[in-house]
Amino acid sequence: MPANMTSRQRLMTAIDHQEPDRVPIIIGTSNTTGIKMPAYRALKDYLGIQAKDNYIYDWQELGTAALDEETLQRLHSDARGVLDRFPAWVYERNRARPPHDPFIDDWGSGQKEVEPGVWYPGIHPMAQATTIEEIEAYPWPDMDDPSRVAHVREQARQLAQANQYGIIGTPWLLFPFERAHAMQGLDTFLYNMASDPVFSRALLEKIASLCKVLMGHFLDEIGENIDIIKIGDDLGTQESLMISPRMYRQILKPIHADFIKFIKSKTNAKIFFHTDGDVFNLIDDFIEIGVDILNPVQTSAGKMSDLAALKQRWGNQLTFCGAVDTHHFLPFGTVQEVMDEVHRVIDVMAPGGGYIVTSVHTIMDEVPPQNIMAMVEAVEKYGYY
């Protein structure tokens, strides 16, 4: 392979299960690979970068920074993200709301301020719904609103013209399972999945149909100027799955499979699937339905900690993205401990390609800038082939 690849060449070579010049890094392409605003501010101060504080989706309550270009370059990030937006009326409504009132999105779900400046999902507009008629009667969002994707074509064109970085399409889609949580509340929807699978499946299918409309518009706008499309549904906990493998295969897997089939009918982009927790027992299912890249490889969760087993069993079929621990090492480890952990992960996951470095989950408030840079510096020290 060339000694000095472009970031895009490096990323796509690794995804093709070949060894690039060094292990690629993805930071700042979406909420999944992002940095929360307090950690971003501290990082800018540490690096001496003067840049405005901007939030992805202009969504302050989400709390994830839209990283400036200088910071992305200092982090050696090999990709750039192209996101959609909320409809214009959502921003107008939320800008006009009284201070500290909940942020309500276009679906009618939203976040409450649980302490000053800290927001948490707490508005569930379908919490009481139990019938198909209630699903049909709900005022679902207009996915044809052009303000959602009006910027996508030009932003992607500029990135493609530069031909420097991998391009990751990351439309803000709580996928069917997570969106159902937002609409009903987690406990309520999980109960409904067990007690009323007909209703639960109908709700998931309705949500998926709306997501497909938006995804279709997004992909039509971005055209060929995309390398990776990010989707995902959080399915795992620290020790196991949120639902049984049988329930996943009966209810949710066909919806995921249909969605991925739809995406692949419109683009050759690789499918980046984000799902937290211990999802070891579903990895064969993900491969079967067309997942190319699995993120975040939560090493603190159950069997996902066994990186050697993941690499040995699925390393030729999946690209793994993540695995840099955010449970202990990034927030609480020393600089040397972070570097040693990244070195360990690279030694296991990088041989033969098929691995992309990023943190497990968004880098949270308490992660010191020294440790963020230690992760990057470890890749520069240990990540060359």
C-alpha positions as CSV (number, residue, x, y, z in Angstrom):
1,M,0.0,0.0,0.0
2,P,1.2,3.6,-0.6
3,A,3.2,5.0,2.3
4,N,1.1,8.2,2.5
5,M,-2.5,7.6,1.8
6,T,-5.2,10.2,1.8
7,S,-7.6,9.9,4.7
8,R,-10.3,8.6,2.4
9,Q,-8.0,6.0,0.9
10,R,-6.9,4.9,4.4
11,L,-10.5,4.5,5.6
12,M,-11.8,2.7,2.6
13,T,-8.8,0.3,2.5
14,A,-9.4,-0.7,6.1
15,I,-13.1,-1.3,5.4
16,D,-12.1,-3.5,2.4
17,H,-10.2,-5.6,4.9
18,Q,-6.8,-4.6,3.6
19,E,-4.0,-2.9,5.6
20,P,-3.7,0.8,4.9
21,D,-0.7,2.9,5.9
22,R,-2.1,3.3,9.4
23,V,-5.3,2.5,11.3
24,P,-7.9,5.1,10.4
25,I,-9.6,7.3,13.0
26,I,-13.2,8.6,13.0
27,I,-14.0,11.4,15.5
28,G,-16.7,14.0,15.1
29,T,-18.8,12.7,12.3
30,S,-22.0,12.3,14.3
31,N,-23.4,12.1,17.8
32,T,-22.1,8.5,17.8
33,T,-18.5,9.5,17.3
34,G,-18.7,13.0,18.8
35,I,-17.5,15.0,21.7
36,K,-19.8,16.7,24.3
37,M,-19.5,20.5,24.5
38,P,-17.6,20.8,27.9
39,A,-15.0,18.3,26.7
40,Y,-14.7,20.1,23.3
41,R,-14.2,23.4,25.0
42,A,-11.5,22.0,27.2
43,L,-9.8,20.4,24.2
44,K,-9.8,23.7,22.3
45,D,-8.3,25.4,25.3
46,Y,-5.6,22.7,25.6
47,L,-4.7,22.9,21.9
48,G,-4.9,26.7,21.7
49,I,-7.7,26.7,19.1
50,Q,-9.9,29.7,18.7
51,A,-13.2,28.5,17.2
52,K,-16.9,29.1,17.9
53,D,-19.0,26.7,20.0
54,N,-21.5,25.1,17.7
55,Y,-23.7,22.1,18.3
56,I,-24.6,19.4,15.8
57,Y,-28.1,19.9,14.5
58,D,-27.9,23.3,16.3
59,W,-29.3,21.2,19.1
60,Q,-27.9,22.6,22.4
61,E,-30.0,20.2,24.5
62,L,-28.3,17.2,22.9
63,G,-25.1,18.7,24.0
64,T,-22.7,17.3,21.3
65,A,-20.3,19.7,19.6
66,A,-20.0,20.3,15.9
67,L,-16.2,20.1,15.7
68,D,-14.4,22.9,13.8
69,E,-12.0,21.9,11.0
70,E,-8.8,22.7,12.9
71,T,-9.8,20.4,15.7
72,L,-10.8,17.6,13.4
73,Q,-7.3,17.9,11.7
74,R,-5.5,17.9,15.1
75,L,-7.5,14.8,16.0
76,H,-6.4,13.2,12.7
77,S,-10.0,12.3,11.9
78,D,-10.1,10.5,8.5
79,A,-13.8,11.2,7.8
80,R,-16.2,14.1,7.7
81,G,-19.9,13.8,8.4
82,V,-22.8,15.1,6.4
83,L,-25.9,15.5,8.5
84,D,-29.5,16.4,7.9
85,R,-31.4,19.0,10.0
86,F,-34.6,19.3,11.9
87,P,-37.4,21.1,9.9
88,A,-37.1,24.9,10.1
89,W,-40.3,25.1,12.2
90,V,-38.8,22.9,14.9
91,Y,-36.0,25.4,15.4
92,E,-38.4,28.4,15.4
93,R,-40.7,26.8,17.9
94,N,-37.9,25.8,20.3
95,R,-36.2,29.2,20.1
96,A,-39.5,30.8,21.1
97,R,-40.2,28.5,24.1
98,P,-39.8,29.7,27.7
99,P,-36.4,29.1,29.3
100,H,-36.0,25.6,30.7
101,D,-39.1,24.2,29.0
102,P,-38.7,20.8,27.3
103,F,-37.2,20.6,23.9
104,I,-39.8,19.0,21.6
105,D,-38.7,17.5,18.3
106,D,-40.6,17.0,15.1
107,W,-42.0,13.6,16.3
108,G,-43.5,15.2,19.4
109,S,-41.0,13.5,21.8
110,G,-38.6,15.5,23.7
111,Q,-36.1,16.2,26.4
112,K,-36.6,17.7,29.9
113,E,-34.0,19.6,31.9
114,V,-33.3,17.4,34.8
115,E,-30.8,19.8,36.3
116,P,-29.4,23.1,35.1
117,G,-28.0,22.5,31.6
118,V,-28.6,18.8,31.7
119,W,-31.3,17.3,29.4
120,Y,-32.7,13.8,29.3
121,P,-35.5,12.2,27.2
122,G,-38.7,12.5,29.2
123,I,-41.5,13.5,26.8
124,H,-43.2,10.4,25.4
125,P,-46.3,11.4,23.4
126,M,-47.6,7.9,22.8
127,A,-47.1,6.5,26.3
128,Q,-50.7,5.5,26.6
129,A,-51.2,4.1,23.1
130,T,-52.1,0.4,22.8
131,T,-54.1,0.2,19.5
132,I,-53.5,0.3,15.8
133,E,-56.1,3.1,15.5
134,E,-54.0,5.2,17.8
135,I,-50.9,4.6,15.6
136,E,-52.9,5.6,12.5
137,A,-54.4,8.7,14.2
138,Y,-51.1,10.1,15.5
139,P,-49.8,13.3,13.9
140,W,-46.6,11.9,12.4
141,P,-43.9,14.2,11.1
142,D,-43.6,15.3,7.5
143,M,-40.5,13.6,6.1
144,D,-40.9,15.4,2.8
145,D,-40.1,18.8,4.3
146,P,-37.2,20.1,2.1
147,S,-35.5,22.0,4.8
148,R,-34.3,18.8,6.3
149,V,-31.9,18.1,3.4
150,A,-31.6,21.4,1.5
151,H,-27.8,21.7,2.3
152,V,-26.8,18.1,1.8
153,R,-26.0,18.1,-1.9
154,E,-23.6,21.1,-1.8
155,Q,-21.9,20.0,1.4
156,A,-21.2,16.6,0.0
157,R,-20.1,17.9,-3.4
158,Q,-17.5,20.1,-1.8
159,L,-16.1,17.2,0.3
160,A,-16.1,14.9,-2.8
161,Q,-14.4,17.5,-4.9
162,A,-11.6,17.9,-2.3
163,N,-11.3,14.1,-2.3
164,Q,-9.4,14.1,1.0
165,Y,-11.7,12.6,3.6
166,G,-14.1,9.7,3.8
167,I,-17.7,11.0,3.6
168,I,-20.1,9.6,6.2
169,G,-23.8,10.3,5.8
170,T,-25.3,10.6,9.2
171,P,-29.0,11.6,9.1
172,W,-30.5,12.0,12.6
173,L,-32.7,9.0,12.7
174,L,-33.6,7.3,15.9
175,F,-34.2,4.0,14.3
176,P,-37.4,2.1,14.9
177,F,-36.5,0.5,18.3
178,E,-35.0,3.7,19.8
179,R,-37.7,5.9,18.3
180,A,-40.4,3.6,19.8
181,H,-38.7,4.2,23.2
182,A,-38.9,7.9,22.6
183,M,-42.6,7.7,21.7
184,Q,-43.7,5.4,24.5
185,G,-41.0,5.3,27.1
186,L,-38.5,2.4,27.4
187,D,-40.3,0.4,30.0
188,T,-43.7,0.8,28.3
189,F,-42.5,-0.2,24.9
190,L,-40.5,-3.2,26.2
191,Y,-43.7,-4.3,28.0
192,N,-45.7,-3.9,24.9
193,M,-43.2,-5.9,22.8
194,A,-43.8,-8.9,25.2
195,S,-47.5,-8.5,25.8
196,D,-48.7,-7.2,22.4
197,P,-46.4,-8.0,19.6
198,V,-49.0,-7.0,16.9
199,F,-49.2,-3.5,18.2
200,S,-45.4,-3.2,18.8
201,R,-44.7,-4.5,15.3
202,A,-47.2,-2.0,13.8
203,L,-45.5,0.9,15.7
204,L,-42.0,-0.2,14.6
205,E,-43.2,-0.6,11.0
206,K,-44.8,2.9,11.0
207,I,-41.6,4.5,12.3
208,A,-39.5,2.6,9.8
209,S,-41.7,3.7,6.9
210,L,-41.1,7.4,7.9
211,C,-37.4,6.9,8.4
212,K,-37.2,5.4,4.9
213,V,-38.8,8.5,3.4
214,L,-36.2,10.7,5.0
215,M,-33.4,8.4,4.2
216,G,-34.5,8.3,0.5
217,H,-34.5,12.1,0.3
218,F,-31.1,12.2,2.0
219,L,-29.6,9.6,-0.4
220,D,-31.1,11.3,-3.4
221,E,-29.5,14.6,-2.4
222,I,-26.1,13.2,-1.6
223,G,-25.9,11.0,-4.7
224,E,-22.6,9.3,-5.3
225,N,-20.7,11.6,-2.9
226,I,-20.9,9.2,0.0
227,D,-18.7,6.4,1.3
228,I,-20.6,5.3,4.5
229,I,-24.1,5.6,5.7
230,K,-24.6,5.5,9.5
231,I,-27.7,3.8,11.0
232,G,-28.3,2.0,14.3
233,D,-30.5,0.9,17.1
234,D,-29.2,0.4,20.7
235,L,-29.9,-3.2,21.6
236,G,-27.5,-4.1,24.4
237,T,-26.9,-3.5,28.0
238,Q,-23.7,-3.9,30.1
239,E,-24.4,-7.7,30.5
240,S,-26.8,-8.8,27.8
241,L,-29.4,-7.8,25.3
242,M,-32.4,-5.5,25.9
243,I,-34.6,-8.1,24.1
244,S,-34.1,-11.8,23.6
245,P,-32.4,-13.0,20.3
246,R,-35.7,-14.7,19.5
247,M,-37.7,-11.5,19.9
248,Y,-35.1,-9.6,17.8
249,R,-35.4,-12.1,15.0
250,Q,-39.1,-12.3,15.1
251,I,-40.0,-8.6,15.4
252,L,-37.1,-6.2,14.8
253,K,-34.7,-8.0,12.5
254,P,-37.0,-8.1,9.5
255,I,-37.5,-4.3,9.8
256,H,-33.7,-3.7,10.0
257,A,-33.2,-6.1,7.0
258,D,-35.8,-4.2,5.0
259,F,-34.3,-0.8,5.8
260,I,-30.8,-1.9,4.8
261,K,-32.1,-3.5,1.6
262,F,-33.7,-0.1,0.8
263,I,-30.5,1.8,1.5
264,K,-28.5,-0.6,-0.7
265,S,-31.0,-0.2,-3.5
266,K,-30.1,3.5,-3.6
267,T,-26.3,3.6,-2.8
268,N,-23.1,1.6,-2.8
269,A,-22.1,3.2,0.6
270,K,-21.0,0.9,3.3
271,I,-23.5,0.3,6.1
272,F,-22.3,1.6,9.5
273,F,-24.5,0.1,12.3
274,H,-24.3,1.6,15.8
275,T,-25.6,-0.5,18.6
276,D,-24.5,-0.2,22.2
277,G,-23.9,-2.9,24.8
278,D,-23.3,-6.6,24.6
279,V,-24.7,-7.5,21.2
280,F,-22.3,-10.5,20.7
281,N,-25.2,-12.9,20.2
282,L,-26.7,-10.9,17.3
283,I,-23.5,-10.3,15.3
284,D,-24.3,-13.1,12.9
285,D,-27.7,-11.6,12.3
286,F,-26.1,-8.2,11.6
287,I,-23.9,-9.7,9.0
288,E,-26.8,-11.6,7.4
289,I,-28.8,-8.4,6.9
290,G,-25.9,-6.5,5.3
291,V,-24.1,-4.6,8.0
292,D,-20.5,-3.7,7.0
293,I,-19.2,-1.7,10.0
294,L,-20.1,-2.5,13.6
295,N,-19.9,0.3,16.2
296,P,-19.1,1.0,19.0
297,V,-17.7,-2.4,20.2
298,Q,-18.4,-1.6,23.8
299,T,-15.5,-3.3,25.5
300,S,-17.0,-2.8,29.0
301,A,-20.1,-4.9,28.1
302,G,-20.1,-8.6,28.5
303,K,-18.7,-10.7,25.6
304,M,-17.8,-7.6,23.7
305,S,-14.7,-7.3,25.9
306,D,-13.2,-10.4,24.2
307,L,-11.7,-8.5,21.2
308,A,-9.7,-11.6,20.2
309,A,-12.8,-13.6,19.8
310,L,-14.6,-10.9,17.8
311,K,-11.6,-10.5,15.5
312,Q,-11.1,-14.3,15.0
313,R,-14.8,-15.1,14.4
314,W,-15.9,-12.1,12.4
315,G,-12.8,-10.1,11.4
316,N,-13.1,-11.1,7.8
317,Q,-16.8,-10.2,7.5
318,L,-17.1,-7.0,9.6
319,T,-15.1,-3.9,10.1
320,F,-15.1,-3.0,13.8
321,C,-15.2,0.7,14.7
322,G,-14.7,1.8,18.3
323,A,-13.4,-0.3,21.2
324,V,-11.5,2.6,23.0
325,D,-13.1,2.3,26.4
326,T,-15.1,5.3,27.8
327,H,-16.1,3.5,31.0
328,H,-12.7,3.8,32.7
329,F,-9.7,4.6,30.5
330,L,-10.7,7.8,28.7
331,P,-12.4,9.6,31.6
332,F,-10.3,8.3,34.5
333,G,-7.1,6.7,33.2
334,T,-3.7,8.4,33.0
335,V,-2.3,9.5,29.7
336,Q,0.0,6.4,29.7
337,E,-2.9,4.1,30.5
338,V,-4.9,5.5,27.6
339,M,-2.0,5.0,25.3
340,D,-1.4,1.5,26.5
341,E,-5.1,0.6,26.1
342,V,-5.2,1.9,22.5
343,H,-2.0,0.0,21.8
344,R,-3.6,-3.2,23.1
345,V,-6.7,-2.7,21.0
346,I,-4.8,-2.0,17.8
347,D,-2.6,-5.1,18.3
348,V,-5.7,-7.3,18.4
349,M,-8.0,-5.6,16.0
350,A,-5.9,-4.0,13.3
351,P,-4.1,-6.9,11.6
352,G,-5.4,-7.5,8.1
353,G,-7.4,-4.3,8.1
354,G,-11.1,-4.1,9.2
355,Y,-10.6,-1.8,12.2
356,I,-11.3,1.9,12.7
357,V,-10.3,3.7,15.9
358,T,-12.8,5.7,17.9
359,S,-14.1,5.9,21.4
360,V,-16.9,3.8,22.7
361,H,-19.8,6.3,22.6
362,T,-19.6,10.0,22.5
363,I,-16.7,11.5,24.5
364,M,-18.4,12.8,27.6
365,D,-18.0,15.9,29.7
366,E,-15.5,14.5,32.2
367,V,-12.9,13.2,29.7
368,P,-9.8,15.4,30.0
369,P,-8.2,16.8,26.8
370,Q,-4.9,15.1,27.6
371,N,-6.6,11.7,27.3
372,I,-8.4,12.6,24.0
373,M,-5.1,13.5,22.5
374,A,-3.4,10.4,24.1
375,M,-5.9,8.3,22.1
376,V,-4.9,10.0,18.9
377,E,-1.2,10.0,19.7
378,A,-1.3,6.3,20.4
379,V,-2.6,5.7,16.9
380,E,0.2,7.8,15.4
381,K,2.7,5.8,17.5
382,Y,1.3,2.3,17.3
383,G,-1.1,2.3,14.4
384,Y,1.2,2.2,11.3
385,Y,1.4,-1.1,9.5
